[in-house]
Amino acid sequence: MNKLSVKLAAVFLVTILLLEGLLMMYLHPSIGQVRVEEEYARQLATGANHREVLEDNFSVQTLHHILLMESREDRGVAVFDENNQLIDGSQQTGIDWETFGDRWELSSYSEDTMVQRSWKEEPFLISAHPFETAQGESGTLVMLQSTTAIQALMDTLNFHFLLAGLGSFLVLIVIYVLMTRFLTQPLNRMKVATEKLSKGDFDVLLPVEGKDELGELAASIHKLARDLEHLQKTRTEFLSSISHELRTPLTYLAGYSQVAMRPDLTLDEKQHYLQVIQEETERLTTLVEDLFALAKLDDPSFRVTKETIKLQPFIQGLWQRLSPSFEQQGSKLTFTCEPKLVVQADPLRLEQILVNLLDNARRYAGEGVETHVAARTEGSKVRIEVKDHGPGMESSQLEAIFDRLYRIEKSRSRSHGGSGLGLAIVKELVEAHDGTIEVKSELGKGTTFTIRL
């Protein structure tokens, strides 16, 4: 009973049984009363027919004819005069007709009436039918109907309701079993699948049947398995890459520091090795700082503090800071911005985004290449482009450009000096602003990064 499927099916079963019970409690007395009323109406109609016959032809022959017609063990008929005195009556019922008229005060009825309606406690239903002939003779015709037939009718009705209840219960039991199996099997498969996922086995196969909640849950587990597999693969690759990235500068540091300590080196040689050690230290420091930045971005509590930024002076300030490094390399940095253009963003993080993109363009675009920053309105968004006219990239490389530790040319990573984490940080920061970033590139024509905030 601890299984959810069993609980759901049990709730369904109990609910249907309660509804069915309430329905039967309402229908049983209603149907029973309708059948009893039909018996009342039938008896009144029969008595009315006999009364009309007496009114048309009141004679001994007519009385005998009526008595003969009602000569059944469960029926009885008698005729009384206006003084409640018996004229004639059937004998098969065992009723004392002599005292019947006064006891029931038959002369007090002016129309066809059910005198006794109780069928549960009394042996007969009694109806009175007052008549008056054209010759001025009057009296009351009394009809008796045994309640045995009604009681048998109600017993039959009770039996039918009992059969209906048992049949419904059996049908519900079958539905309960099928429903339990229908719910249990997919849930058990999902349980096994999630247990495999928890153990690192992402090769799960669930039949996604239908568009109901179970189908959606199965699809979600499939997606979770794919995402976890991708995450595991990415994590493994990342750890492998970061191990390599850390090992390389550490190897240089260890090797060159040992060489620099040799007493037979000249001052220029020592200066060269110390320069290499400094470069590798700076590279290692940059890598560690970027790793810390990514770890901070991965923290669910990380938030950006947005404020209104005037983009023209903001970009101009970046241009003044970064232009010298571009000019020193023999390249050029330019910008255009719509006047009075503002954006809601975290100024520190927006600066980090643009500096990373511009630094990436400066390092990879090459000497004599122009890099241009453009900001303008695009619908309800602000569009910021960083475009260079460098060597560009192949389309196959664009899919992984924002992956951590990805480099276009791994063999040139040391000469370019990047950590391979800058664009991953940029993407995380843009998405933290609820924005989007995309990249377009063509070999020989350059690369364009487009940010929408």
N, C-alpha and C positions, 0 to 999 in steps of 0.2 A: 504493500500500500504506500511505500515511500516513493514509488515512481510517479513522475508527473503525469505520464500518459494515463496511468491507472486512475489517478485522482481526477483528471479531466473527464475520463469516461464515466467514472462513478458519479461525478457531479451531474453529468448529462443524464445518466440513468435515473438518479433520484429526482431530478427536476422533471423529467418526463412522467415518471410515476406519480409525482405529486399533482402535476397538471391533469393527468389522466384520472386520478382519484377525485380531484375537485370536479372535473367534467362529469364523471359518473354520478357523483353525489348530487349534481344539479339535474342531470338527465333522468336518472332513475325515478325520482318522485314525479317529475314532469310527465314522463311517458306513462307511468302508472296512473297518474291522475287523469290523463287524457283517455286511457282505456276504460277507466271506471266511469268517466263522464259519458263515454260512448254506450256503456251498458245502461246507464240511467236513461239516456235519450232513447235507446231501443225499447226499454220497458215502457216509457211514457208513450212512445209512438204506438206500441201494440195495444196498450190500454185505451188510447184515444180511438183507435180503429174499432175496438169492441164497443166503446161508448157510442160511437156514431151509428153502429149497427142497431144498438138498443133504441136509440132515439128515433131511428127510421121505422123500426118494426119491433115493438116491445111485446113479446109473446113467450109462452112456455117453450115453444119450438126454438125460438132464438136463444133463450137461455141455455137450453140443452146443447145447442150447436156450439155456443161459446165455451161451455164447460168441456165439451168433447174435444175442441181444438186445443185446450190448455190442460188436457189430461196427461201430464207428465210428472215424474217424481220430483223434478226440481222446479216446477211451476205450479201456481195455484190461482184460482179466480173465484170471486164471490160477488153477489149483487145484494145490496141492502136498500130498503125503502127510505123514505125521507125521515123516518123516526129511528133510523139505525137498526131496524129489525131485519134479520136475515131473510132473503127471499129464496136464494139457492146458492150453493157453493160446492166446490170440488172437495173430495174427501182424501186425496192421496197425500196431502201435506201434513195431515194430523193437527190442523189448527182448530181451536174451539171457536167456530164462527158465531156462536150464539152470543158470546160476550164481546166479540171483536168490535162491533159497531160502536157500542157505548165507550169501550175502553179507548178507542182512537178518535172518538167524537167526529165521525165521518161527515155528519151533516154540516160541519163548520167549514168545509172546503168548497170553494166556488169555482175552481178550475183544476186542470190536471196537475197533480202535485206528488212529489216524492215524499211520502210520509216518514219513511225510515231509510236513511242513506248509509248508515254505518254497516260496512261489509266485513270489518275486522272482528267485531264482537258479536254481531247478530247473525242468526241463521238465514234470514230472509231480507231482501229489499222489498219495501212496500210502497205502492203508489195508489193514490185515490183519484177517481175520475167521475165527478158528479155529472148526472145526465137529467134531461127533462124531455119527455115525449110531447108530440103534438096534441095528445089527448089529455095532457096535464099531469101525467104520472111522472114522479121524480124519485131520485135515489142516488146511490153511489156504487160504482163498479170498482172493486178492489183487485189489484194484480199483485201477486207474490212471485218473487224470483229468488231462488236459492243463492246464497253468497258463495257456495262451493265453486261455481264456475269462475267467479272473479278471483277467489283465492288461488284456484289452479292457474288462472291467467297470470297472476302476480308471481306465483312460484316459477312459472315458465320464464317470465321476464327476468326474475332474479337469476335463474339458471343461465339464461343467455348473457346477462351482464357478467356473471362469473366466468363463463367461457371466454367472453370478449376480454375480460381482465387478464385471465391466464394466457390467452393468445397474445395479447399485447405485451405481457411480461416476457413471454418466450421470445417474441420478436425483438424486444429491447435487449434481452440477454445476448441474442445473436449480434445485434448492432453493437452492444457493449464490447463483445469479444473482437469483432472486426475493427471497431474503432480503436480499441487498445492496441491491436496488432498494427493498424495503420499508423498510429502515433508512435508506438514503441520502436518499430523497425528503423524508421529514418532517424529517430532520436538516438537509438543505440549506435547506428552507424556514425552519426555525428560525434557521439561520445568517444568512440574508438578513434575517429579522425583527430579530435582535439587532444587525446592522450598521445597519439603519434607526434602531433605538432609539439607538445610539451617536451618530448624526448628528442626533438631535433630532426625527426623524420618528416619531411615536407612533401613526400610522395603520397598524397591522399587523393582518393577518387570517390566522390559522392554524386549520385544521380540527382541532377537538378530538375525535378519534375514539377510542373505547374508554376503558377505565379502566386501561390499562397505564402503564408508566413514560413512554412517549412522549406519551400523552394527558395525563398529569399535568404533564409538562414544558411542553407546548403551553399548557395552562391557566395554568401559572405565568408563562409569558412574556406571555400576555394580561393577567394581573393586574399584572405588572411594568409593562407598557405603560400600563395605566390609572393605576397609582400614579405613574409618572413624569410622565404628562401632567398629573395633578392637582397633583403637586409643582411642575412647571414653571409651571402656571397660578397656583398659590398664591404661588410665588416672584415671578412677574411682578407679581401684584397687591400682594404685600407690598412689593416695591421701589418700586412706584408710590405706594403709600400712605405708606411711610416717607419718600419724597422729598417728598410733599405735607406730611406732618407736620413735617418738618424745615424745609421752605421757609417755612411760615407763621410760626413764631416768629422765624426768622432775618429774614424780611421786616419783622416788627414791630420787631425789635431795630435793624435798619439804619435803618428809617424814623423811629422815635421818637427814636433817638439823634441823628440829623441835626436833627430838629425841636428837641430839647432843647438843642442847641448854639446855637440862634438867640439873638442878644443882646437882641432886643426882647420876649422872654417875661417874664412876671411870675414871681415866686417860686412862686406856687400852680400856675401852668401847668407850670413845670419839674418841680415835685413830682409832678404828675399823670403827666407823661410818664415820669419816672423810676420811678414806681410800676408803670406798664405794662411798662417794660423789666424790672423785677424779676420781675413775674409771668411774663412770657414766658421769662425766664432759668430760673426755677424749673420751668416746664413743660418746657422743653428738657432741663434736667438730669434730670427724672423720666423723660422719654422715653428718654434715653441710658442711664440706669441700668437701666431695664426691658429695653432691647435687650441690654445686657451680661448681664443675668440670663437672658434667653432663650438667648443664645449659650452660656452656661455649661451650661444644661440640655440643650442639643442636643449637647454634648460627650459622646461615648460613655464617657468615663472618669468622668463625674459620678456620684457615689454619695451616698446619704443615710446618716447615722449614727444608727441607731435606738437608742433606750433606753426604759426604762419611764417613762411620764409619768402622774402622777396628774392626771386631767382637771379635777376640781372646782377645786383651787387654781390650775391653769393657766388655765382659762377666767375664773376670778374676777380674776386678775391682768390679763388682757386687758380685762375689763369696767371695772376701775378706771382703766385707761389711756385707754380710748376713750370712756367715758361722757361726759366733759366736752365733747368735740367734737359728740356727738349732742345734748346739752342746749343747747349754744350755737346749734345749728341749729333748736332747738325740737322735736326728736324724742326718742325714748327707746330705750335699749338694755337688754334684760333677758336672763337666762340661767337654765337649769335643767340639772342634771347629776345622774346617779345617784351616790349616795355610794360612795366607794372604787373608782370606775370608773378603770381604767388602760388605756393603749394603748401599743403599741410604735411609736414614731415618732421622727423627728428633731425635737427641740423648736424649734430655730431655723426649720426649714422649715414645721413645723405652725403656728407663730406667723405666718409669712409668708402661709400659706394663709388663715388666719382673718382676719388684718388686711386682706388684699386683698378678701375677700368682704364684710367689714363696712364697709370704706371704700366699696366699690361700692354697697352698700345705702344708706349714709348719703347719698351723692352723688345717687343716682337715685330713692330712695324719696320724698324730698320732706319738707317741714316737717310736724311733728305726727304722723309715722308711727312706729309701734313696730317695732323689729327685735329678733327673739328668737333666741338660740342655745340649742339643746337637744342634750344628749349622753346616749346610752343604749346598752345592749347589744342586739344583734340577731343571735341565733344565736352563731356564733363570731366575729362582727365587732363593731366599735364604730361606731355610727352617729352622725354629727354633722350637725345641721341648722342652717342660717342662713336664717331666714324673716323676710320683711318684708311689711307690708300696704300697699305702695305701689301705683303705677298698673299694675304688671304688664306683660307682653309678649304679643304675638301668637305663635301657635304657629309661624308661618313664621320668626320671628326666633330661635327657640330653637335651630334647626339650626346657626346660625352664631355662637352666643353665645360659643363658646370660640375662634373664629378670631382670629388676630392682627390688631390694629388695627381690630377690628369695634366699631362703636358703634351703639346702638339709634337714637339721633337724632343724625346727623352735624351738623346745624345747631346743636345745643346742646353740642357737644363742648368748646368753649372755656369756656362757663359752668360746665360740670361739672368741667373741669380734669383729666380722666383721660387716660392715654396710649393707652388702647385695647389694652393688653397685659396688664393685670392678670389677667383670667380665663384667658388663654392660659397664663400662668405658673402659676396655680392648678392647671389641669388637668395640666400637665407634672409639677408637684411631687407631686400626688396619685398619678399613675401611677408615679412614681419610688418611692413607698411600696408599690407593688403594690396600690394601692387603686382605687376607682372614684368618679366624681362625676357626678351627674345634676342636671338643673334642670327644675322644673315651674313654670309661670306661667299666670296667667289675668288678662285685662284687667280692671282695676278691683278685683282681689282680692289682688294681690301675687305675690311670687316666692319659691320655696323651693329652695335648693341643698342637696343631700344627699350627704354624703361617707361612704364605708364603708372602714374600714381594718382 
